[in-house]
Amino acid sequence: MNASIMHKAFGISLQECLDMRCESNKIVLNIQTPSDKLCCPECGSHNVVRNGFTARRFVSVPIGCSKTFVEMKIQRVKCSDCGCIKNEDVDFAKGKRRHTTAFANMVIDLSRFATIQDIAWFLDVSWDMVRNIQMEFLQKEYGSPDLSNLRYISIDEFATHKGQVYKTIVVDLETGRIVFVGDGNGKASLEEFWNKLGDRKNDIKAVCTDLSSAYTGAVTANLPNASLVVDHFHVVKLMNERIDQLRRQLWHAEKDVNKRKVIKGTRWILLRNGNDIFDAKYKTRLDNVLNLNEPLMIAYYLKEDLREIWNQTNKDDAELVLNEWVRQAMDSKIQPLVKMAATLRAYKPYILAWYDYPISNGPTEGINNKIKVLKRQMYGFRNDEFFTLKLYALHDKRLRI
């Protein structure tokens, strides 16, 4: 076979093809290193003596639809100059791997648009071989995420399994990349991240988290110079949960069957943004349930007013709106609203910090949706390290998620 074809098609440059044969529906190339190219793997001297061989077979890129193997007798050589006795170097395959480098590159290219199972079926190899090739590529490219240019980060959690099993992710808000994955969702899950940052902690200007006391406590303890910003979408989400809690309480407390029918099934209407309700039927139903329950009416309009905290022109005006909202909620004496007011009062500096650094967990929530798709496509995962590397490469189009 032509040496140029050997190099471009199979990535083999030093060896020559002695023969090609068919075994059933497979093609086998028999190659060998010419005597004039045989050299010592240590000093590079050509003054060597053959001292046995090891026969090996490698999976190579297919020829057409036929699975292709490369067979080679790897010579064990003794160098007359340095006295070294070793096997000759094989430049078209790494270490003890049973596939060529060209085959590994083909797998990575196919990973742009195909799953592991699809690639394994197409190339007629095991699922584990494709997974290991991907894992080696991921380890090389993303095994050590760059933490040197972090300025704005987001911290969030996601469930890995049912039964309160979580992982914590740290996202660079400027690049959209996951830069750290930790086990659990408490302070301990971030300890390794703080250790990796080292002196670069001072470079981080702002951190966005949800209302988790574990995350906020960890950030204030380890990043004293960074501004902590509580994600406003999580604040609105908490308020929605308080309204739904109040709705259920009123439904259970109501004795009139007709009034219970009015309250039942209004969850979606109450939680939706009032400006987005255009249907007259839904508006009428909303008015009926609010007129029927004064506590629910107070909670609903406070929920609508809550968004005004982030619609002000400056931080001072926002603080006035926040203080007024807390006062109204406390004066209502409605327990879910009183709890919500206490929460806002406790997180007030972090809520208002949005005016200094208008960042949110929006990009991170989008990444969480991608993680859900990844888990569904993987039908779970058997190797935690491989799953973590997949998360680090979630932004890379070279690997299909």
C-alpha positions as CSV (number, residue, x, y, z in Angstrom):
1,M,0.0,0.0,0.0
2,N,1.2,3.5,-0.8
3,A,3.0,5.2,2.1
4,S,1.0,8.4,1.6
5,I,-2.3,6.5,1.9
6,M,-1.0,4.8,5.0
7,H,-0.2,8.1,6.6
8,K,-3.3,10.1,5.6
9,A,-5.9,7.3,6.0
10,F,-4.5,5.4,9.0
11,G,-2.1,7.8,10.6
12,I,0.8,5.3,10.1
13,S,4.0,6.9,8.9
14,L,7.1,4.8,10.0
15,Q,5.8,1.4,9.1
16,E,5.1,-0.2,5.7
17,C,2.2,-2.5,4.7
18,L,3.4,-6.1,4.0
19,D,0.0,-7.4,3.0
20,M,-3.8,-7.0,3.3
21,R,-6.3,-9.8,3.8
22,C,-9.9,-10.3,4.5
23,E,-11.2,-12.3,7.5
24,S,-15.0,-12.8,7.1
25,N,-16.3,-9.2,6.8
26,K,-13.2,-7.7,8.4
27,I,-10.0,-6.3,6.7
28,V,-6.6,-6.8,8.3
29,L,-3.5,-4.8,7.4
30,N,-0.2,-6.5,8.3
31,I,2.5,-3.8,8.8
32,Q,6.1,-3.8,9.9
33,T,8.8,-1.2,10.7
34,P,11.6,-1.4,8.0
35,S,15.1,-2.3,9.3
36,D,16.5,1.0,8.3
37,K,13.9,2.9,10.4
38,L,14.2,0.6,13.5
39,C,15.9,2.5,16.3
40,C,16.5,2.6,20.0
41,P,13.4,4.1,21.9
42,E,15.8,5.7,24.4
43,C,18.7,7.2,22.5
44,G,17.4,7.0,18.9
45,S,20.4,5.1,17.7
46,H,19.9,2.8,14.7
47,N,22.7,0.5,15.9
48,V,20.2,-2.1,17.3
49,V,19.8,-5.8,17.3
50,R,16.4,-7.6,17.2
51,N,15.6,-9.5,20.4
52,G,12.2,-11.0,19.9
53,F,8.8,-9.4,19.2
54,T,5.2,-9.0,20.5
55,A,2.3,-9.5,18.1
56,R,-0.4,-6.9,18.6
57,R,-3.7,-6.1,16.8
58,F,-5.2,-2.6,16.8
59,V,-8.7,-1.4,15.8
60,S,-8.3,1.2,13.0
61,V,-10.5,3.4,11.0
62,P,-12.9,1.3,8.8
63,I,-12.4,0.9,5.1
64,G,-15.9,1.4,3.6
65,C,-18.3,-0.6,5.8
66,S,-15.7,-3.1,6.8
67,K,-14.2,-3.1,10.3
68,T,-10.4,-2.8,9.9
69,F,-7.5,-4.0,12.0
70,V,-3.8,-3.3,11.9
71,E,-1.5,-6.2,12.9
72,M,2.1,-5.6,13.8
73,K,5.0,-7.5,15.3
74,I,6.4,-5.0,17.7
75,Q,10.2,-5.7,17.8
76,R,12.1,-5.9,21.0
77,V,15.4,-4.3,20.3
78,K,18.8,-4.2,22.1
79,C,20.8,-1.0,21.6
80,S,24.5,-1.5,21.1
81,D,25.2,2.1,22.1
82,C,23.3,2.6,25.3
83,G,22.6,-1.1,26.2
84,C,18.8,-0.5,26.5
85,I,16.5,-3.4,25.8
86,K,13.0,-2.3,25.1
87,N,10.1,-2.6,22.6
88,E,10.2,-0.2,19.7
89,D,8.0,2.9,19.8
90,V,4.7,2.7,18.1
91,D,3.7,6.3,17.1
92,F,0.2,5.5,15.7
93,A,-1.2,4.2,19.0
94,K,-0.8,5.3,22.6
95,G,0.6,2.9,25.3
96,K,-1.3,-0.3,25.6
97,R,-4.5,0.9,23.9
98,R,-6.1,-1.5,21.4
99,H,-7.0,1.2,18.9
100,T,-5.0,3.6,16.8
101,T,-4.9,7.3,17.3
102,A,-6.6,7.9,14.0
103,F,-9.5,5.7,15.2
104,A,-9.7,7.7,18.4
105,N,-9.9,10.9,16.4
106,M,-12.7,9.5,14.3
107,V,-14.7,8.6,17.5
108,I,-14.3,12.2,18.7
109,D,-15.4,13.6,15.4
110,L,-18.5,11.3,15.4
111,S,-19.2,12.5,18.9
112,R,-20.2,15.9,17.5
113,F,-23.6,14.5,16.4
114,A,-23.9,10.9,17.7
115,T,-24.3,9.2,21.1
116,I,-21.9,6.6,22.5
117,Q,-24.3,3.8,21.7
118,D,-24.7,5.0,18.1
119,I,-20.9,5.3,17.6
120,A,-20.3,1.8,19.1
121,W,-22.9,0.3,16.8
122,F,-21.6,2.1,13.7
123,L,-17.9,1.2,14.3
124,D,-18.7,-2.3,15.7
125,V,-16.8,-1.8,18.9
126,S,-17.8,-2.0,22.6
127,W,-19.6,0.9,24.4
128,D,-16.8,1.0,26.9
129,M,-14.1,1.6,24.2
130,V,-16.0,4.6,22.9
131,R,-16.6,5.9,26.5
132,N,-12.9,5.5,27.3
133,I,-11.9,7.4,24.2
134,Q,-14.2,10.2,25.1
135,M,-13.1,10.2,28.7
136,E,-9.4,10.4,27.7
137,F,-10.3,13.4,25.4
138,L,-12.3,15.1,28.1
139,Q,-9.6,14.6,30.7
140,K,-7.0,16.1,28.5
141,E,-9.2,19.1,27.4
142,Y,-11.3,19.8,30.5
143,G,-9.7,17.9,33.4
144,S,-8.4,21.0,35.0
145,P,-10.7,24.0,34.3
146,D,-9.0,27.4,34.2
147,L,-9.8,29.5,37.2
148,S,-7.5,32.4,36.5
149,N,-9.9,34.8,34.9
150,L,-13.0,34.4,37.1
151,R,-14.7,37.6,38.0
152,Y,-18.4,36.9,38.1
153,I,-19.6,33.4,39.2
154,S,-22.9,31.7,39.9
155,I,-23.4,28.8,42.4
156,D,-26.3,26.4,42.1
157,E,-27.3,22.8,42.7
158,F,-28.9,20.0,40.8
159,A,-30.2,16.5,41.7
160,T,-28.2,13.6,40.4
161,H,-30.5,10.8,41.6
162,K,-33.8,10.5,43.4
163,G,-33.6,10.6,47.1
164,Q,-32.0,14.0,47.8
165,V,-28.7,13.3,46.1
166,Y,-27.2,16.6,44.8
167,K,-24.2,18.1,43.1
168,T,-23.1,21.7,43.3
169,I,-21.8,23.6,40.2
170,V,-20.0,26.8,39.9
171,V,-20.4,28.7,36.6
172,D,-18.4,31.5,35.1
173,L,-21.1,34.0,34.1
174,E,-18.8,35.6,31.5
175,T,-18.1,32.5,29.5
176,G,-21.0,30.2,30.5
177,R,-18.7,27.4,31.4
178,I,-18.9,25.1,34.4
179,V,-15.6,25.6,36.3
180,F,-16.3,23.3,39.3
181,V,-18.4,20.4,40.3
182,G,-18.7,19.4,43.9
183,D,-20.6,16.6,45.7
184,G,-23.6,17.6,47.8
185,N,-25.3,20.9,48.3
186,G,-23.8,22.2,51.6
187,K,-20.8,24.3,52.6
188,A,-18.5,21.2,52.3
189,S,-19.3,20.8,48.6
190,L,-17.4,24.1,47.9
191,E,-14.3,23.5,50.1
192,E,-12.3,22.1,47.2
193,F,-13.2,25.0,45.0
194,W,-12.0,27.6,47.6
195,N,-8.8,25.7,48.0
196,K,-8.2,25.6,44.2
197,L,-8.8,29.4,43.9
198,G,-6.1,30.2,46.4
199,D,-5.0,33.8,46.0
200,R,-7.3,34.3,43.1
201,K,-10.2,34.7,45.5
202,N,-9.5,38.5,45.4
203,D,-10.1,38.6,41.7
204,I,-13.8,37.6,42.1
205,K,-16.0,40.7,42.1
206,A,-19.5,39.2,42.6
207,V,-21.2,35.9,43.3
208,C,-24.8,35.0,42.5
209,T,-26.6,32.3,44.5
210,D,-30.1,31.3,45.5
211,L,-31.4,31.8,49.0
212,S,-29.6,28.8,50.4
213,S,-28.0,29.7,53.7
214,A,-25.2,27.1,53.0
215,Y,-24.1,28.9,49.9
216,T,-24.5,32.4,51.2
217,G,-22.6,31.5,54.3
218,A,-19.8,29.8,52.3
219,V,-19.4,32.9,50.0
220,T,-19.3,35.5,52.8
221,A,-16.8,33.4,54.7
222,N,-14.4,32.6,51.8
223,L,-14.9,35.7,49.5
224,P,-15.0,38.6,51.9
225,N,-14.1,41.1,49.2
226,A,-16.8,39.9,46.7
227,S,-20.4,41.2,46.5
228,L,-23.0,38.5,47.2
229,V,-26.1,38.9,44.9
230,V,-29.2,36.9,45.7
231,D,-30.8,35.7,42.4
232,H,-34.1,37.7,42.1
233,F,-35.8,34.9,40.2
234,H,-35.4,32.7,43.3
235,V,-36.9,35.5,45.5
236,V,-40.0,35.6,43.2
237,K,-40.2,31.8,43.2
238,L,-40.2,31.8,47.0
239,M,-43.0,34.3,47.0
240,N,-45.0,32.1,44.7
241,E,-44.5,29.2,47.0
242,R,-45.9,31.4,49.9
243,I,-49.0,32.3,47.9
244,D,-49.6,28.7,47.0
245,Q,-49.2,27.7,50.7
246,L,-51.7,30.4,51.6
247,R,-54.2,29.2,48.9
248,R,-54.1,25.6,50.2
249,Q,-54.6,26.8,53.8
250,L,-57.6,28.9,52.8
251,W,-59.1,26.0,50.8
252,H,-58.7,23.6,53.8
253,A,-60.2,26.2,56.2
254,E,-63.1,27.1,54.0
255,K,-66.4,25.3,55.0
256,D,-68.6,26.6,52.2
257,V,-68.5,24.2,49.3
258,N,-69.2,26.8,46.7
259,K,-66.4,29.0,47.9
260,R,-64.0,26.0,47.9
261,K,-64.9,25.4,44.3
262,V,-63.9,29.0,43.5
263,I,-60.5,28.6,45.2
264,K,-59.7,25.2,43.8
265,G,-57.8,25.2,40.5
266,T,-56.6,28.8,40.7
267,R,-53.0,28.1,41.4
268,W,-51.9,28.8,37.8
269,I,-53.8,32.1,37.6
270,L,-52.5,33.3,41.0
271,L,-48.9,32.5,40.2
272,R,-48.9,33.9,36.7
273,N,-47.7,37.5,36.1
274,G,-50.8,39.7,36.2
275,N,-49.7,41.5,33.0
276,D,-49.7,38.3,31.1
277,I,-53.4,37.4,31.8
278,F,-55.2,38.5,28.6
279,D,-58.1,36.1,28.5
280,A,-61.3,37.6,29.9
281,K,-62.4,34.3,31.3
282,Y,-59.3,34.0,33.4
283,K,-59.4,37.6,34.5
284,T,-63.0,37.1,35.7
285,R,-62.0,34.0,37.6
286,L,-59.1,35.8,39.2
287,D,-61.3,38.7,40.2
288,N,-63.8,36.3,41.8
289,V,-61.2,34.4,43.9
290,L,-59.6,37.7,45.0
291,N,-62.9,39.3,46.0
292,L,-63.8,36.2,47.9
293,N,-60.6,36.0,50.0
294,E,-59.1,39.2,51.4
295,P,-55.9,37.4,52.6
296,L,-55.4,35.9,49.1
297,M,-56.0,39.3,47.5
298,I,-53.4,41.0,49.8
299,A,-50.9,38.3,49.0
300,Y,-51.5,38.4,45.3
301,Y,-51.0,42.2,45.0
302,L,-47.9,42.0,47.2
303,K,-46.6,39.4,44.8
304,E,-47.2,41.7,41.9
305,D,-45.5,44.6,43.7
306,L,-42.4,42.5,44.6
307,R,-41.0,42.8,41.1
308,E,-40.9,46.5,41.5
309,I,-37.8,46.1,43.7
310,W,-35.7,45.4,40.6
311,N,-37.5,48.0,38.4
312,Q,-36.1,51.1,40.1
313,T,-33.6,53.5,38.6
314,N,-31.2,53.3,41.5
315,K,-30.4,51.4,44.7
316,D,-31.8,54.0,47.1
317,D,-35.2,53.9,45.5
318,A,-35.2,50.1,45.5
319,E,-34.4,50.1,49.2
320,L,-37.5,52.3,49.8
321,V,-39.7,50.0,47.8
322,L,-38.3,46.9,49.6
323,N,-38.8,48.5,53.1
324,E,-42.4,49.5,52.2
325,W,-43.1,45.9,50.9
326,V,-41.8,44.4,54.1
327,R,-43.9,46.9,56.2
328,Q,-47.1,46.0,54.3
329,A,-46.4,42.2,54.6
330,M,-45.8,42.5,58.3
331,D,-48.9,44.6,58.9
332,S,-51.0,42.0,57.1
333,K,-50.5,39.5,59.9
334,I,-50.8,36.7,57.3
335,Q,-48.3,34.1,58.4
336,P,-46.8,33.1,55.0
337,L,-46.4,36.8,54.2
338,V,-44.8,37.6,57.5
339,K,-42.3,34.8,56.9
340,M,-41.6,36.1,53.5
341,A,-41.0,39.6,54.9
342,A,-38.6,38.2,57.5
343,T,-36.7,36.5,54.7
344,L,-36.4,39.7,52.6
345,R,-35.3,41.7,55.6
346,A,-32.5,39.1,56.3
347,Y,-31.3,39.1,52.7
348,K,-31.8,42.8,52.1
349,P,-28.2,43.7,51.4
350,Y,-27.8,40.8,49.0
351,I,-31.0,41.6,47.2
352,L,-30.1,45.3,46.7
353,A,-26.5,44.3,45.6
354,W,-28.1,43.5,42.2
355,Y,-28.0,47.3,41.5
356,D,-24.2,47.1,41.9
357,Y,-23.8,43.9,39.9
358,P,-26.9,43.1,37.8
359,I,-26.2,39.4,37.5
360,S,-28.5,36.4,38.0
361,N,-28.6,32.6,38.0
362,G,-30.4,32.6,34.6
363,P,-27.4,31.1,32.6
364,T,-26.9,28.6,35.4
365,E,-30.6,27.5,35.3
366,G,-30.2,27.0,31.5
367,I,-27.2,24.8,32.2
368,N,-29.3,22.8,34.7
369,N,-31.8,22.1,31.9
370,K,-28.9,20.9,29.7
371,I,-27.8,18.6,32.5
372,K,-31.3,17.1,32.7
373,V,-31.1,16.4,28.9
374,L,-27.6,14.9,29.4
375,K,-28.8,12.6,32.2
376,R,-31.8,11.5,30.1
377,Q,-29.7,10.7,27.1
378,M,-27.2,8.8,29.2
379,Y,-30.0,6.9,31.0
380,G,-28.2,7.6,34.2
381,F,-24.4,7.2,34.5
382,R,-22.2,4.5,35.8
383,N,-19.0,6.5,36.1
384,D,-19.1,9.6,38.2
385,E,-15.8,10.9,36.9
386,F,-17.0,10.6,33.3
387,F,-20.2,12.4,34.2
388,T,-18.3,15.2,35.8
389,L,-16.0,15.6,32.7
390,K,-19.2,15.7,30.6
391,L,-20.4,18.6,32.7
392,Y,-17.1,20.5,32.2
393,A,-17.5,20.0,28.4
394,L,-21.2,20.9,28.3
395,H,-20.6,24.0,26.3
396,D,-18.4,22.2,23.7
397,K,-20.1,21.4,20.5
398,R,-17.5,18.7,19.7
399,L,-19.3,16.4,22.1
400,R,-23.0,15.8,21.7
401,I,-25.0,16.2,25.0
